[in-house]
Amino acid sequence: MSGLLYASFPAMGTTCRVAVVGGDEALLGTAQRRVDELESRWSRFRDDSEITRLNHRSGRSTALSADAYLLVDHAVAAWELTGGRYDPTVLRAIEAAGYAQSFEKVQAEQPARPHPHVAAPGCSGVVLDPQLHVVTMPPGVGFDPGGIGKGLAADLVVDMLLAEGAEGACVDLGGDGRIAGAPPEGGWRIGVGNPYDADSLLAVIGLTDHGIATSSRLIRRWTVGGGERHHLIDPRTGASIDTGLDAVTVIARDAWLAEVLTKAAFIAGPAEAHALIERHGAAALLVESPERVTATAAFASFVVPPEAATAPMNDAPAREPQTVG
């Protein structure tokens, strides 16, 4: 088995970590260039991105690159898959809540606004042309991929690395990760961070060919008119989600799906989230409070015993996914 290569670099408003088993060191640079390319196409915070152009052209047909069309297509499919619990048309609601710029530019304290909550319209009016890669958003409707962009990027980059000669690969974008191929010695080990204590883990899990994502409502917070807001928006109301969950980690076949299911679980709430996750063949750890942490039945099969919980990628817990930016 060849050695492990590793790189870390800023991307999509967070840190991207890439680990490659086997292959040439040049693959790390290839991975970074691919992530940068996807960000340049997908970020709603870049004036020259295709997603920004799509949002400026709502009501009109817009031709996209294969990459940008793939993102929109996956986002609309995720809306259908989750019965609207994940909704990429939430952009106007996010902006109304005070998150109109990349998060480092968001004011921690904002004045009250007359219409602070705007419900998302849903994707029923979005028209997709897979032959021409053309998307038509209904007039006034905005598209925000949210964390699905990081999850899909992790999936695409891992697939690329394997196609270009890596024996195995792991790509983590701010907590949205994908793992596939041959593992390093000891296997791939991922720490699930404790949302109440940055220095501790809730679990260490072993993955083989999986995606993983974590979402938390305890970070990316600000106030509007003295009322607290956070970046997880309920598309039904336009308000920040508060269904009793503080953090959700999901393991699924792909990182984009894991990311979507974390958001859907937040909307579903603790009473329905277990069934929702299991219905899609995924596993999850759900955190309601420091005293109440529950897991779906399948999650236990991924947990690594403490004596086996160390490996090269274990230097940090899985982090909260952040809006593509």
VOPAGU-2260 file (C-alpha; in pm, 1 decimal, decimal comma):
REM VOPAGU-2260
SITE   aa  ch    i         X         Y         Z
SITE  MET   A    0       0,0       0,0       0,0
SITE  SER   A    1     139,3     340,1     -97,4
SITE  GLY   A    2     177,4     620,3     153,9
SITE  LEU   A    3     -74,5     885,5     252,8
SITE  LEU   A    4     -53,8    1231,5      96,3
SITE  TYR   A    5    -227,5    1523,5     263,0
SITE  ALA   A    6    -309,8    1888,9     187,8
SITE  SER   A    7    -520,6    2160,4     349,4
SITE  PHE   A    8    -629,0    2490,3     193,0
SITE  PRO   A    9    -903,9    2755,3     226,6
SITE  ALA   A   10   -1204,6    2705,6       0,4
SITE  MET   A   11   -1579,5    2770,5      -7,0
SITE  GLY   A   12   -1571,3    2982,8     307,9
SITE  THR   A   13   -1410,2    2705,1     510,4
SITE  THR   A   14   -1108,4    2471,6     503,3
SITE  CYS   A   15   -1073,5    2189,4     252,0
SITE  ARG   A   16    -870,0    1888,7     359,1
SITE  VAL   A   17    -762,9    1629,6     104,0
SITE  ALA   A   18    -598,2    1295,3     179,9
SITE  VAL   A   19    -484,6    1058,0     -94,0
SITE  VAL   A   20    -367,8     699,2     -64,6
SITE  GLY   A   21    -131,8     611,7    -349,4
SITE  GLY   A   22     -93,2     820,4    -661,1
SITE  ASP   A   23     132,1    1114,5    -731,7
SITE  GLU   A   24     166,2    1421,7    -509,5
SITE  ALA   A   25      49,2    1630,7    -804,7
SITE  LEU   A   26    -301,3    1497,4    -735,7
SITE  LEU   A   27    -323,7    1730,3    -435,8
SITE  GLY   A   28    -277,5    2033,3    -659,3
SITE  THR   A   29    -529,2    1892,2    -904,9
SITE  ALA   A   30    -780,4    1856,8    -623,7
SITE  GLN   A   31    -730,6    2217,5    -512,1
SITE  ARG   A   32    -774,7    2351,5    -863,0
SITE  ARG   A   33   -1095,2    2150,7    -904,8
SITE  VAL   A   34   -1240,1    2279,2    -576,0
SITE  ASP   A   35   -1150,4    2636,6    -674,0
SITE  GLU   A   36   -1316,7    2587,2   -1012,9
SITE  LEU   A   37   -1637,1    2460,0    -855,1
SITE  GLU   A   38   -1643,9    2748,8    -607,8
SITE  SER   A   39   -1600,7    2998,7    -890,8
SITE  ARG   A   40   -1907,0    2852,7   -1062,4
SITE  TRP   A   41   -2127,9    2788,2    -758,4
SITE  SER   A   42   -2079,7    3062,5    -497,8
SITE  ARG   A   43   -2374,8    3297,0    -446,0
SITE  PHE   A   44   -2128,5    3545,9    -293,6
SITE  ARG   A   45   -1923,2    3591,7    -611,8
SITE  ASP   A   46   -2047,3    3846,5    -862,3
SITE  ASP   A   47   -1903,9    3646,6   -1153,7
SITE  SER   A   48   -2038,5    3301,1   -1059,5
SITE  GLU   A   49   -2295,4    3114,3   -1264,0
SITE  ILE   A   50   -2528,0    3089,7    -963,4
SITE  THR   A   51   -2519,6    3468,6    -923,2
SITE  ARG   A   52   -2599,4    3504,2   -1293,1
SITE  LEU   A   53   -2886,6    3257,2   -1255,7
SITE  ASN   A   54   -3026,9    3461,1    -965,7
SITE  HIS   A   55   -3000,8    3784,0   -1163,4
SITE  ARG   A   56   -3192,5    3622,7   -1448,6
SITE  SER   A   57   -3490,9    3479,0   -1257,0
SITE  GLY   A   58   -3784,3    3447,8   -1491,8
SITE  ARG   A   59   -3553,7    3390,9   -1790,2
SITE  SER   A   60   -3386,5    3078,2   -1925,4
SITE  THR   A   61   -3018,2    3059,9   -1834,1
SITE  ALA   A   62   -2760,0    2831,6   -1994,4
SITE  LEU   A   63   -2515,2    2684,6   -1744,2
SITE  SER   A   64   -2196,6    2481,6   -1753,6
SITE  ALA   A   65   -2223,8    2109,5   -1685,8
SITE  ASP   A   66   -2096,6    2168,3   -1329,2
SITE  ALA   A   67   -2347,4    2443,1   -1246,1
SITE  TYR   A   68   -2635,0    2251,6   -1403,0
SITE  LEU   A   69   -2540,2    1942,9   -1199,9
SITE  LEU   A   70   -2561,1    2146,1    -879,1
SITE  VAL   A   71   -2905,7    2284,6    -960,9
SITE  ASP   A   72   -3027,8    1944,8   -1074,8
SITE  HIS   A   73   -2912,7    1776,8    -750,8
SITE  ALA   A   74   -3065,2    2055,2    -540,3
SITE  VAL   A   75   -3405,0    2023,7    -709,5
SITE  ALA   A   76   -3387,6    1643,8    -677,0
SITE  ALA   A   77   -3309,8    1686,6    -305,3
SITE  TRP   A   78   -3617,3    1909,2    -263,4
SITE  GLU   A   79   -3831,4    1635,7    -415,2
SITE  LEU   A   80   -3657,2    1359,6    -218,5
SITE  THR   A   81   -3719,3    1529,6     116,4
SITE  GLY   A   82   -4070,0    1652,3      48,3
SITE  GLY   A   83   -3949,8    2012,9      53,5
SITE  ARG   A   84   -3767,0    1992,7     386,5
SITE  TYR   A   85   -3450,3    2084,3     198,8
SITE  ASP   A   86   -3530,3    2379,8     -27,3
SITE  PRO   A   87   -3275,1    2562,0    -248,4
SITE  THR   A   88   -3528,0    2840,4    -319,7
SITE  VAL   A   89   -3468,8    2967,4      33,3
SITE  LEU   A   90   -3236,5    3247,6     -85,3
SITE  ARG   A   91   -3479,9    3538,5     -30,5
SITE  ALA   A   92   -3559,7    3404,7     316,5
SITE  ILE   A   93   -3189,2    3388,7     405,4
SITE  GLU   A   94   -3135,1    3742,4     279,3
SITE  ALA   A   95   -3439,3    3867,4     472,1
SITE  ALA   A   96   -3298,8    3704,3     785,7
SITE  GLY   A   97   -2978,6    3908,3     748,8
SITE  TYR   A   98   -2744,8    3662,6     575,6
SITE  ALA   A   99   -2698,4    3837,8     242,0
SITE  GLN   A  100   -2316,3    3833,6     234,6
SITE  SER   A  101   -2046,6    3578,6     309,4
SITE  PHE   A  102   -2060,8    3515,5     680,6
SITE  GLU   A  103   -1743,8    3704,1     778,5
SITE  LYS   A  104   -1917,5    4018,5     646,2
SITE  VAL   A  105   -2248,3    3962,2     825,3
SITE  GLN   A  106   -2304,5    4215,7    1102,6
SITE  ALA   A  107   -2333,7    4047,7    1442,0
SITE  GLU   A  108   -2607,7    4291,8    1543,6
SITE  GLN   A  109   -2854,4    4417,6    1283,2
SITE  PRO   A  110   -3151,2    4652,6    1313,1
SITE  ALA   A  111   -3506,1    4520,5    1299,5
SITE  ARG   A  112   -3661,6    4503,7     954,8
SITE  PRO   A  113   -4030,9    4527,6     865,6
SITE  HIS   A  114   -4048,2    4184,9     695,6
SITE  PRO   A  115   -3789,1    3960,8     865,8
SITE  HIS   A  116   -3934,4    3625,8     750,8
SITE  VAL   A  117   -4003,2    3515,8     395,0
SITE  ALA   A  118   -4117,5    3159,8     321,7
SITE  ALA   A  119   -3944,3    2974,3      37,3
SITE  PRO   A  120   -4162,3    2916,4    -270,7
SITE  GLY   A  121   -4030,3    2566,9    -345,6
SITE  CYS   A  122   -3900,3    2412,1    -667,2
SITE  SER   A  123   -4224,1    2320,4    -843,5
SITE  GLY   A  124   -4182,2    2612,1   -1084,2
SITE  VAL   A  125   -3813,9    2547,8   -1164,2
SITE  VAL   A  126   -3770,3    2426,3   -1522,4
SITE  LEU   A  127   -3468,7    2208,8   -1607,4
SITE  ASP   A  128   -3347,0    2120,5   -1957,8
SITE  PRO   A  129   -3088,5    1840,4   -1918,3
SITE  GLN   A  130   -3004,8    1834,7   -2289,5
SITE  LEU   A  131   -2906,6    2201,4   -2316,4
SITE  HIS   A  132   -2810,2    2252,9   -1947,1
SITE  VAL   A  133   -3061,4    2536,1   -1926,3
SITE  VAL   A  134   -3240,4    2636,4   -1604,8
SITE  THR   A  135   -3536,6    2871,1   -1568,3
SITE  MET   A  136   -3614,6    3002,6   -1221,6
SITE  PRO   A  137   -3962,3    3153,4   -1171,0
SITE  PRO   A  138   -3970,0    3536,3   -1155,3
SITE  GLY   A  139   -3841,3    3664,5    -821,8
SITE  VAL   A  140   -3724,0    3322,1    -701,4
SITE  GLY   A  141   -3362,2    3293,3    -588,0
SITE  PHE   A  142   -3140,8    2983,8    -571,2
SITE  ASP   A  143   -2911,7    2911,7    -276,4
SITE  PRO   A  144   -2738,6    2570,8    -283,6
SITE  GLY   A  145   -2634,0    2596,1      81,0
SITE  GLY   A  146   -2415,3    2315,9     212,3
SITE  ILE   A  147   -2509,0    2080,8     -70,9
SITE  GLY   A  148   -2243,2    2257,9    -277,5
SITE  LYS   A  149   -1967,1    2146,5     -43,4
SITE  GLY   A  150   -2102,0    1794,4     -26,2
SITE  LEU   A  151   -2129,7    1762,5    -403,8
SITE  ALA   A  152   -1781,7    1912,8    -447,0
SITE  ALA   A  153   -1638,4    1650,6    -209,9
SITE  ASP   A  154   -1809,1    1375,8    -411,4
SITE  LEU   A  155   -1683,3    1508,1    -744,5
SITE  VAL   A  156   -1325,6    1558,0    -628,1
SITE  VAL   A  157   -1299,1    1212,0    -471,9
SITE  ASP   A  158   -1430,8    1054,5    -793,4
SITE  MET   A  159   -1179,2    1258,1    -994,7
SITE  LEU   A  160    -886,2    1157,1    -772,3
SITE  LEU   A  161    -970,5     787,9    -808,1
SITE  ALA   A  162   -1010,8     824,3   -1184,6
SITE  GLU   A  163    -668,1     989,0   -1208,2
SITE  GLY   A  164    -479,4     716,1   -1025,8
SITE  ALA   A  165    -530,8     748,4    -651,1
SITE  GLU   A  166    -589,7     419,1    -471,7
SITE  GLY   A  167    -807,2     589,1    -210,9
SITE  ALA   A  168    -918,5     942,8    -125,1
SITE  CYS   A  169   -1087,2    1150,8     142,3
SITE  VAL   A  170   -1208,6    1507,6      83,5
SITE  ASP   A  171   -1352,2    1715,2     368,7
SITE  LEU   A  172   -1503,1    2058,2     304,2
SITE  GLY   A  173   -1594,7    2216,2     636,4
SITE  GLY   A  174   -1758,6    1900,3     768,6
SITE  ASP   A  175   -1901,2    1768,6     441,7
SITE  GLY   A  176   -1680,2    1473,7     353,6
SITE  ARG   A  177   -1657,1    1186,1     108,0
SITE  ILE   A  178   -1438,4     877,9     137,1
SITE  ALA   A  179   -1379,6     605,8    -123,3
SITE  GLY   A  180   -1118,6     357,0    -238,2
SITE  ALA   A  181    -835,7     195,9     -46,4
SITE  PRO   A  182    -798,4     323,9     311,9
SITE  PRO   A  183    -473,1     418,8     486,3
SITE  GLU   A  184    -330,0     184,9     749,1
SITE  GLY   A  185    -586,2     159,1    1028,3
SITE  GLY   A  186    -874,0     271,9     804,5
SITE  TRP   A  187   -1046,5     606,3     762,8
SITE  ARG   A  188   -1138,1     744,6    1106,6
SITE  ILE   A  189   -1361,8    1051,5    1138,2
SITE  GLY   A  190   -1432,7    1235,8    1462,1
SITE  VAL   A  191   -1785,3    1363,9    1524,5
SITE  GLY   A  192   -1741,1    1689,5    1715,0
SITE  ASN   A  193   -1925,4    1778,6    2033,7
SITE  PRO   A  194   -2125,7    2095,6    1950,5
SITE  TYR   A  195   -2101,0    2211,8    2313,5
SITE  ASP   A  196   -1725,9    2150,4    2358,4
SITE  ALA   A  197   -1486,3    2208,9    2069,9
SITE  ASP   A  198   -1216,7    2002,2    2241,1
SITE  SER   A  199   -1414,7    1678,8    2265,0
SITE  LEU   A  200   -1579,9    1424,6    2036,8
SITE  LEU   A  201   -1915,2    1252,3    2060,0
SITE  ALA   A  202   -1788,6     953,1    1863,0
SITE  VAL   A  203   -1520,5     827,6    1626,7
SITE  ILE   A  204   -1651,5     642,5    1325,0
SITE  GLY   A  205   -1494,2     427,2    1056,6
SITE  LEU   A  206   -1602,0     476,9     695,8
SITE  THR   A  207   -1521,5     299,3     369,4
SITE  ASP   A  208   -1721,9     433,9      73,2
SITE  HIS   A  209   -1948,1     694,2     230,7
SITE  GLY   A  210   -2039,2    1059,4     257,0
SITE  ILE   A  211   -2075,9    1238,0     589,5
SITE  ALA   A  212   -2209,7    1579,1     689,5
SITE  THR   A  213   -2273,7    1768,2    1012,5
SITE  SER   A  214   -2503,4    2066,0    1067,5
SITE  SER   A  215   -2545,8    2268,8    1385,8
SITE  ARG   A  216   -2766,7    2562,8    1478,1
SITE  LEU   A  217   -2526,3    2669,0    1753,6
SITE  ILE   A  218   -2284,6    2848,6    1520,6
SITE  ARG   A  219   -2316,4    3117,7    1250,4
SITE  ARG   A  220   -2542,8    3326,9    1468,7
SITE  TRP   A  221   -2633,0    3696,6    1472,2
SITE  THR   A  222   -2914,1    3918,0    1602,4
SITE  VAL   A  223   -3180,2    4120,7    1419,8
SITE  GLY   A  224   -3362,5    4375,9    1632,1
SITE  GLY   A  225   -3231,8    4198,6    1942,2
SITE  GLY   A  226   -3368,2    3859,0    1832,9
SITE  GLU   A  227   -3125,0    3575,1    1767,0
SITE  ARG   A  228   -3090,1    3428,8    1417,4
SITE  HIS   A  229   -2885,3    3144,4    1274,0
SITE  HIS   A  230   -2816,2    3019,6     922,2
SITE  LEU   A  231   -3042,7    2712,0     924,0
SITE  ILE   A  232   -3367,3    2851,3     783,9
SITE  ASP   A  233   -3702,8    2677,4     790,2
SITE  PRO   A  234   -3826,8    2709,7     429,7
SITE  ARG   A  235   -4188,2    2686,4     546,4
SITE  THR   A  236   -4165,3    3006,8     751,1
SITE  GLY   A  237   -3838,3    3182,8     666,0
SITE  ALA   A  238   -3741,8    3184,0    1035,5
SITE  SER   A  239   -3436,0    3018,5    1186,8
SITE  ILE   A  240   -3510,0    2654,8    1267,6
SITE  ASP   A  241   -3591,3    2560,7    1626,2
SITE  THR   A  242   -3741,1    2212,1    1639,1
SITE  GLY   A  243   -3543,8    2087,1    1939,7
SITE  LEU   A  244   -3228,7    1968,8    1760,5
SITE  ASP   A  245   -2893,9    2139,8    1810,2
SITE  ALA   A  246   -2676,9    1929,2    1578,1
SITE  VAL   A  247   -2714,5    1641,8    1331,3
SITE  THR   A  248   -2450,7    1419,1    1172,4
SITE  VAL   A  249   -2555,6    1196,1     882,0
SITE  ILE   A  250   -2370,3     914,3     704,5
SITE  ALA   A  251   -2501,6     836,0     354,8
SITE  ARG   A  252   -2380,0     694,8      25,1
SITE  ASP   A  253   -2274,5    1041,7     -97,4
SITE  ALA   A  254   -2174,3    1362,1      78,4
SITE  TRP   A  255   -2436,7    1572,6    -102,6
SITE  LEU   A  256   -2710,7    1339,7      20,0
SITE  ALA   A  257   -2572,5    1338,6     375,0
SITE  GLU   A  258   -2578,1    1720,0     374,4
SITE  VAL   A  259   -2935,7    1731,6     245,9
SITE  LEU   A  260   -3052,2    1486,4     510,9
SITE  THR   A  261   -2898,0    1689,9     794,3
SITE  LYS   A  262   -3114,7    1985,7     690,3
SITE  ALA   A  263   -3422,0    1767,5     641,1
SITE  ALA   A  264   -3373,2    1617,0     988,3
SITE  PHE   A  265   -3367,7    1964,7    1143,3
SITE  ILE   A  266   -3699,2    2048,9     977,3
SITE  ALA   A  267   -3850,9    1713,8    1075,2
SITE  GLY   A  268   -3748,0    1752,3    1440,0
SITE  PRO   A  269   -3649,5    1483,3    1691,4
SITE  ALA   A  270   -3977,3    1290,6    1674,7
SITE  GLU   A  271   -3962,2    1227,8    1298,8
SITE  ALA   A  272   -3591,9    1255,9    1214,8
SITE  HIS   A  273   -3499,3     892,4    1288,2
SITE  ALA   A  274   -3759,8     755,2    1048,7
SITE  LEU   A  275   -3669,4    1013,4     783,6
SITE  ILE   A  276   -3300,2     919,3     792,5
SITE  GLU   A  277   -3365,0     546,0     790,9
SITE  ARG   A  278   -3611,0     575,9     502,6
SITE  HIS   A  279   -3325,7     700,5     283,6
SITE  GLY   A  280   -3084,3     424,3     385,3
SITE  ALA   A  281   -2866,9     657,5     592,4
SITE  ALA   A  282   -2746,5     666,2     954,0
SITE  ALA   A  283   -2741,3     960,5    1193,4
SITE  LEU   A  284   -2641,2    1096,0    1531,7
SITE  LEU   A  285   -2890,6    1354,9    1661,4
SITE  VAL   A  286   -2809,0    1599,5    1940,1
SITE  GLU   A  287   -3088,5    1769,5    2134,1
SITE  SER   A  288   -2888,8    1873,4    2441,1
SITE  PRO   A  289   -2569,2    1774,5    2624,1
SITE  GLU   A  290   -2776,7    1514,7    2808,0
SITE  ARG   A  291   -2976,0    1383,8    2511,1
SITE  VAL   A  292   -2785,4    1239,1    2214,5
SITE  THR   A  293   -2960,3     967,1    2012,8
SITE  ALA   A  294   -2862,0     758,7    1712,4
SITE  THR   A  295   -3043,6     566,7    1442,9
SITE  ALA   A  296   -3005,2     189,8    1457,9
SITE  ALA   A  297   -2751,9     178,1    1173,1
SITE  PHE   A  298   -2518,6     437,0    1328,0
SITE  ALA   A  299   -2374,9     190,2    1580,4
SITE  SER   A  300   -2222,5     -16,5    1298,6
SITE  PHE   A  301   -1988,9     274,1    1214,0
SITE  VAL   A  302   -1866,5     351,3    1566,9
SITE  VAL   A  303   -1502,7     259,9    1628,7
SITE  PRO   A  304   -1400,4     121,9    1972,6
SITE  PRO   A  305   -1179,8     364,3    2168,9
SITE  GLU   A  306    -873,0     141,7    2139,7
SITE  ALA   A  307    -896,0     156,4    1757,3
SITE  ALA   A  308    -992,2     520,5    1721,6
SITE  THR   A  309    -667,3     670,8    1593,9
SITE  ALA   A  310    -560,2     716,6    1231,5
SITE  PRO   A  311    -395,6     984,8    1011,7
SITE  MET   A  312    -713,1    1185,6     946,7
SITE  ASN   A  313    -815,2    1204,0    1313,2
SITE  ASP   A  314    -648,7    1534,6    1396,6
SITE  ALA   A  315    -977,0    1730,6    1411,4
SITE  PRO   A  316   -1345,7    1657,9    1457,7
SITE  ALA   A  317   -1584,6    1684,7    1168,7
SITE  ARG   A  318   -1690,1    2048,7    1145,6
SITE  GLU   A  319   -2016,2    2223,2    1069,2
SITE  PRO   A  320   -2078,9    2265,9     697,2
SITE  GLN   A  321   -2103,0    2625,5     585,2
SITE  THR   A  322   -2287,3    2792,1     302,7
SITE  VAL   A  323   -2088,2    2780,8     -19,4
SITE  GLY   A  324   -1894,9    3102,2     -41,5
